[in-house]
Structure formats: C-alpha cells, structure tokens
C-alpha cells in the first residue's frame, strides 16, 4: 500500500512525496508555505488522480518521459520522476491512480 510522506524543505516549507508500496517515489509535490496547504494538496491528489485527463504526459529535452498531475484549475499538484520509456511512464500513472486514494499520510516534517 502506498503512502504520502510530508517533509519540511530547507526553507521551512512543507512538501510531500507519494510513494508506492515498494517505497519508490511516484509523485512529488511543490513546496507549500503551510502544512495545512500541503495537506490540502494531498487531498487534491487523492481526488484528481482518479481522472485520467488530469495527467499531463510530457517528454523532457533529454527524451525522458514524465507526467504532471493537475487540479481542475490547471495548477500542477505533483510531478513524476523521469522514465526512460512511455510504457514505464504509463505504469507510473497507473501506480498513482492505484495508490493515492487510500494511501496513509506519514508526517516527517
């Protein structure tokens, strides 16, 4: 089962990673000024991860594949790691869809 890990950034803000059951990071958030905003970001991931159209699939300048998960207002809530193939990226999308809704939250901030 996956989990969200809340962490403090060097600048004192909050951010989270969504990890798959194997411990691999599958989605990383932006930095939030408050922990409450970070927790709202987690709830947004839970909700938006269930809609395929909210995943923006991209290819970086080095040819690596990645995706952004966007909220209904178009704001990016999380970004994936880089993948070497489209298939691997799609597996990452499926992992977010599977893990996000029921993932526990671990506060390490």
N, C-alpha and C positions, 0 to 999 in steps of 0.2 A: 504494500500500500504506500502511496506517495505521501509527501508532507511538504508543507510550506515552512521555511526557516526564515524568521525575521532576524536581521542583523543590523548593528549600528555601523554606519560608514565612518571613515576617518574624520569627516567634518561634523559628526554628531547627528546626522540624519538617519532615517530608517530605510531599509530596503528588504526585499525578500527574494528567495530562490524557491522555485518549485522543484522538488526532487522526486524522481521515480522511486519505486520500491527498491531498486538496486543501488540507490544513493546517487545516481547520476543527475546533475542539474539539467533540467529540460526547459526551464523558463526563468529569466532574471528580470526583476522589475527595475524601474527608475528609482532614484532617491526621492524620498518624501520628507517634508520638513517635520512632520509629527508621526508618532506611532499610530495614532488614530487614522490618519490618512493612509498609512501603509496597510492597516487592517482593512480599510475600505477598498484598497487596491486588490487585496486577496479576494474579497467578496466579488469584485468585478471580474476577476479571473474565473472564479467558480461559475458565474453566470454566463459570461461571454465565450468561454471555452466550449460550450455546447453548441455553438453556432459556427459551422464551417466557414461561412462568409466573413467572419471576424478575423480569420487567419490570413494575413498578407504574406504570401510566399515570395521570396526575393533571392536574387543571386548577387553576391558581392563582386567587387572589382577583381578579386583573385579567383573568381569562379566557384567559390564556396557558396553553398546554399544555406539560407536561414529563413526564419519567419518571425513576424511580429504579430502579437495578439492585440487587437484594437477593441476599444469600447464602442458603444453605439454612436458616440460623438466623434469618432475617428481618432481619438487620442490613443497612442500606444501605451498599453499597460504592462507588456512584457515582451522580451526579445529572447529568441532561442540561441543556443550555441551554434557554431558553424558546422555544416555537414558536407561531406565530400560528394554526395550524390543526391539527386532529387528523391529517390526512394528512401534514403536514410532520413531526409528532412520530413517526408510524409510520415514515417514511423514516429518521429518526434512530435508531430502534430497529433497523431493518434494517442500518443502517450500522455500529452497534456489533456486531451479530451477525457481519457480514462481516469487519470489520477487526480485532476483538480477538484471535481465536485465533492469528494469525500475525504480529501487529504486533511490530516490533522495539522495544527499550527504549533510550531515549536518556537518559542521566543528566546533567542540568544543575544538580545540587544543589551 
